[in-house]
Amino acid sequence: MTVIRVLATLSLVFLSKCSRDETLTAYGGADTTWALLEMDGQSVPAGTTLTFPSHGALTGLGPCNSYSGKQTAPYPWFKAEQISSTERACPELTFEGQYLTALSEMTLSEIAAPTLILSNDSGRELVFQAQ
């Protein structure tokens, strides 16, 4: 019986490692640098980007700093977590903080090439365009 339990456990571990990516990365978000065009209907300073380099990861550039975090919610849901950034100062630092806060509040994603829209139930919205 012990051998059977070990084999069953190993099978479950193996199968969990083979699971299909159900995040935004697999639904058109990967291999693209998304440039932020609008935040809550307002134009934004140039230079803010978002990428999904691999399953569960997000990275990007703000006007001042680079940032990274996790995004593991299945598409079309979105949840940016554990966002961290470098700590350089620049004139657009206030905007960058507002953007990172908004990014962490987004709960839905929609890709309609070449556009990515992140939104939430409160009416907030981030609109990106593929570069």
N, C-alpha and C positions, 0 to 999 in steps of 0.2 A: 504493500500500500504506500509506503514512503516514496518509492521510486515513481509511482504514478503521480503523487502529489507534486513532486519536484518537476516532473515533466509537464504537468498541467500549469504550474507556476511559470516555468520557463516559456511555455507557449503563449501565455497571456502577456508576459513581458515583451516577447518578440512581436506579437501582433500589435501591441500599443505603440511600438517604435515604427511600425509600418503604416500608421494611420494617415489618411489623406489630409492634406492641408485644406481646411474649409474657411480660411480667413480671406480677407481682402487681397492678400498676396496672390492667392490662387485664382482670383476672379478678375484679373486685369490690373492689379496694383503693382505687381512686380516688374522689374526691369524698366521702370519709368521714374524720372524725377518730376515731381509735381510741384509747380510754382504757384504760390498763393496769389490769387487775384483779388479776392474780396473776403472781408470778415464782417458778418452781420450786415451785408448790403453796402458796405463802405469800401472804397478803394484803399489799398494798403501800400506801404513802402515796398519797393522792389527788393528782391533778394531772399525772400523766405521760401524754403523748399521743404518737401516731405518725400521720403522714399521708404520702400518696404524691401530691404535687401534680402531677407530670408524669412521663412516661416516664423511668425511670432515676434518679429523685430520691426522697429521703425527708427529712422534716423532723419536728420534734416539740418538745415542751416537757417538761422534767424538772421536778422540784419547785423547782429553782434556776435553771436555764438553758435556753435554746433550743439545739437542735442540728440538724445537717443532714448529709447524706451521699449516697451513691449506692447503688442497688440495681438491678442489671441482669441478675440471674440469671433464666432463664425459669421461669415457674410450673410446678410447685409448689416449685421450689428457691428459696432465699433466701440472699442474701449482702450484708450491709450493709458498705460500704467507705467509706473516707475520711471517717469520722465526725469532725466537729468541733463544738465547742460554745462558747458564751460562757463567761465565767469569773467569775460571781457566786458568792459564798459564802452558805450558808444551813445550818440544822441538818440537812437531809436530803441534804447533799452526798455523804456516804459511800454512801447508797442510790443516788443518781444515778450515781455512778461504777460501782457494781455493775450497774445496769441497762444502761448503755452498753456495758460489757464483755459482758454477756449478749447484748445485741442483735447485737454483732459476731460472736458465736459461733453464731448461729442459721443453720441450713442448709435447713430445710423450712418451708413456709407452707401454711396451710389456711384457707379462708374458708368458713364456714357461717353466713350472716347470722343474727344480728347479731354473730357472734363471729369473731375472727381469732386463730389459734394459730400461733406461731412456735416451732420446736423444733429439736433436733439429735440426733445419734446417741448422745450422752452422757447423754441423759435430761433435759436442761434444757428448760424450756418457759416461754414468755411468753404470757399469755392476755389479749386485748384485747376490749373491747366497743365497738360503734359508738355514737357519741354522737348 
